[in-house]
Amino acid sequence: MQFLSASATGLYFGALRSHDAKTTRTQRRRAQALVEFGLVVMLFVLLVSGVFDFGMLINTRLSVSSMSRVLARAAAAGASPSDLGTLAGQQDHITGVTTAPFSGHYLWTDGSPSALVMTETFYDKNWNVVGGLQPDGAVKIQVTAQGSEIITPLIRPFFGCTDGAQPCLVPISAMTTMPVEP
């Protein structure tokens, strides 16, 4: 029976240990890269979903602001509240605004909980609130979207919506004041 010399045995087992250490080091690097990738992907998804939801909020804000300007211009020209309601129904649909309860009206002026609420205030030439349109006065129209919905679950907690079953609605309002046209 022939045995390997001590130096040959050390070289053989040392090579095995060196190979095992390299394999373990490579596996650790791969595992570390996988964990880092998972963390970066979660942050990236949060960022992209935040950009999406905030883009929808900005779109809703611009739409509500545009509707407020259109209605204020019509009110300053002498349109009645029913004409303003008809005009509001003819505006573009505001994406992300809930329509429940809809009840056949797109815009109500009586403070009911519809998708959009419009309030109008009339002023005289000294900025005193009056009951109707004055020749040298102004009209202020405020349009409030009762809820622009946040749909991304990762963003909902930033708006105080922790219950996943309920819709996360963010009210958006715009106000426009215009002088009465002669």
C-alpha positions as CSV (number, residue, x, y, z in Angstrom):
1,M,0.0,0.0,0.0
2,Q,1.4,3.3,-1.0
3,F,0.6,6.5,0.7
4,L,0.9,10.0,-0.6
5,S,3.6,12.1,0.9
6,A,2.6,14.9,3.3
7,S,3.5,17.6,0.7
8,A,1.4,15.9,-2.0
9,T,-1.5,15.4,0.4
10,G,-1.4,19.0,1.4
11,L,-1.4,20.1,-2.3
12,Y,-4.4,17.9,-3.1
13,F,-6.5,18.8,-0.1
14,G,-5.4,22.5,-0.3
15,A,-6.6,22.6,-3.9
16,L,-9.9,21.1,-2.9
17,R,-10.2,23.7,-0.1
18,S,-9.3,26.5,-2.5
19,H,-11.9,25.3,-5.0
20,D,-14.6,25.1,-2.3
21,A,-13.7,28.6,-1.1
22,K,-14.0,30.0,-4.6
23,T,-17.3,28.3,-5.1
24,T,-18.7,29.5,-1.8
25,R,-17.4,33.1,-2.5
26,T,-19.1,33.0,-6.0
27,Q,-22.4,31.7,-4.4
28,R,-22.3,34.5,-1.8
29,R,-21.8,37.1,-4.5
30,R,-24.7,35.8,-6.5
31,A,-26.9,35.7,-3.4
32,Q,-25.9,39.3,-2.5
33,A,-26.6,40.5,-6.0
34,L,-30.1,38.8,-5.9
35,V,-30.9,40.5,-2.6
36,E,-29.7,43.9,-3.8
37,F,-31.8,43.4,-7.0
38,G,-34.9,42.6,-5.0
39,L,-34.4,45.8,-2.9
40,V,-33.8,48.0,-6.0
41,V,-36.8,46.5,-7.8
42,M,-39.1,47.3,-4.9
43,L,-37.9,50.9,-4.8
44,F,-38.2,51.2,-8.6
45,V,-41.8,49.8,-8.6
46,L,-42.7,52.3,-5.8
47,L,-41.2,55.1,-7.8
48,V,-43.0,54.2,-11.0
49,S,-46.3,53.6,-9.3
50,G,-45.9,57.0,-7.5
51,V,-45.2,58.7,-10.8
52,F,-48.3,57.1,-12.3
53,D,-50.7,58.1,-9.4
54,F,-49.3,61.6,-9.1
55,G,-49.7,62.0,-12.9
56,M,-53.3,61.0,-12.6
57,L,-53.8,63.5,-9.7
58,I,-52.2,66.3,-11.8
59,N,-54.4,65.3,-14.8
60,T,-57.5,65.5,-12.6
61,R,-56.4,68.8,-11.1
62,L,-55.9,70.3,-14.6
63,S,-59.3,69.0,-15.7
64,V,-61.1,70.4,-12.7
65,S,-59.3,73.7,-13.1
66,S,-60.2,73.9,-16.8
67,M,-63.9,73.1,-16.0
68,S,-63.9,75.8,-13.3
69,R,-62.6,78.4,-15.9
70,V,-65.2,77.3,-18.5
71,L,-68.0,77.5,-16.0
72,A,-66.9,80.8,-14.6
73,R,-66.7,82.3,-18.1
74,A,-70.2,81.1,-18.8
75,A,-71.5,82.4,-15.5
76,A,-69.9,85.8,-16.0
77,A,-71.7,85.9,-19.4
78,G,-75.0,85.3,-17.6
79,A,-75.6,81.6,-17.9
80,S,-78.1,80.1,-15.4
81,P,-77.2,77.4,-12.9
82,S,-79.1,74.8,-15.1
83,D,-77.1,76.0,-18.2
84,L,-73.9,75.6,-16.1
85,G,-74.9,72.0,-15.2
86,T,-75.5,71.3,-18.9
87,L,-72.2,72.9,-19.9
88,A,-70.4,70.8,-17.2
89,G,-71.9,67.6,-18.6
90,Q,-70.5,68.5,-22.0
91,Q,-67.0,68.8,-20.7
92,D,-64.5,66.0,-21.1
93,H,-64.8,63.1,-18.7
94,I,-62.3,63.5,-15.8
95,T,-60.3,60.3,-15.6
96,G,-59.9,58.9,-12.1
97,V,-62.9,60.8,-10.5
98,T,-65.5,58.5,-9.0
99,T,-69.0,58.9,-10.3
100,A,-70.7,57.1,-7.4
101,P,-73.4,58.0,-6.6
102,F,-74.1,59.2,-10.1
103,S,-78.0,59.6,-10.0
104,G,-78.1,60.9,-13.6
105,H,-76.3,64.2,-12.9
106,Y,-72.7,64.9,-13.6
107,L,-72.6,68.1,-11.7
108,W,-74.9,69.2,-8.9
109,T,-75.0,72.6,-7.3
110,D,-77.0,71.6,-4.2
111,G,-74.1,70.2,-2.2
112,S,-75.1,66.5,-2.7
113,P,-72.4,63.9,-2.8
114,S,-72.0,63.5,-6.5
115,A,-68.8,63.1,-8.4
116,L,-68.4,66.9,-9.0
117,V,-69.8,69.7,-6.9
118,M,-70.0,73.3,-8.1
119,T,-70.6,76.3,-5.9
120,E,-71.1,79.8,-7.3
121,T,-70.8,83.1,-5.4
122,F,-71.7,86.5,-6.8
123,Y,-70.0,89.7,-5.8
124,D,-70.9,93.4,-6.4
125,K,-68.3,96.0,-7.5
126,N,-67.2,96.4,-3.9
127,W,-66.6,92.6,-3.4
128,N,-69.6,92.2,-1.2
129,V,-71.4,88.9,-1.6
130,V,-74.8,89.3,-3.3
131,G,-77.6,87.0,-4.3
132,G,-77.3,87.3,-8.1
133,L,-75.3,88.6,-11.0
134,Q,-74.5,92.3,-10.7
135,P,-73.5,94.5,-13.8
136,D,-70.2,95.6,-12.4
137,G,-69.6,92.6,-10.1
138,A,-67.8,89.3,-10.4
139,V,-68.7,85.6,-10.1
140,K,-66.6,83.0,-8.4
141,I,-67.1,79.3,-9.4
142,Q,-65.6,76.5,-7.3
143,V,-65.6,73.0,-8.7
144,T,-64.7,70.1,-6.3
145,A,-64.0,66.6,-7.5
146,Q,-65.2,64.5,-4.6
147,G,-62.6,61.9,-5.1
148,S,-59.7,61.2,-7.5
149,E,-58.9,57.6,-6.8
150,I,-55.4,56.4,-5.9
151,I,-55.2,53.0,-7.4
152,T,-51.6,51.8,-6.6
153,P,-51.6,49.9,-3.3
154,L,-48.0,51.0,-2.5
155,I,-49.0,54.7,-2.7
156,R,-52.3,54.5,-0.8
157,P,-50.7,54.7,2.7
158,F,-49.1,58.1,1.9
159,F,-52.6,59.5,1.6
160,G,-53.8,57.9,4.8
161,C,-55.6,55.0,3.1
162,T,-54.7,51.9,5.1
163,D,-57.8,49.9,4.4
164,G,-57.4,48.0,1.1
165,A,-61.1,47.3,0.7
166,Q,-62.2,51.0,0.6
167,P,-61.3,53.2,-2.4
168,C,-58.7,55.8,-1.6
169,L,-60.3,59.1,-2.7
170,V,-58.4,62.4,-2.8
171,P,-60.7,65.5,-3.1
172,I,-59.4,68.0,-5.7
173,S,-60.8,71.6,-6.0
174,A,-60.3,74.6,-8.3
175,M,-61.7,78.1,-8.0
176,T,-62.0,80.8,-10.7
177,T,-63.2,84.3,-10.2
178,M,-64.2,86.4,-13.3
179,P,-65.7,89.8,-13.8
180,V,-69.2,90.0,-15.2
181,E,-69.2,90.7,-18.9
182,P,-71.4,93.6,-20.0
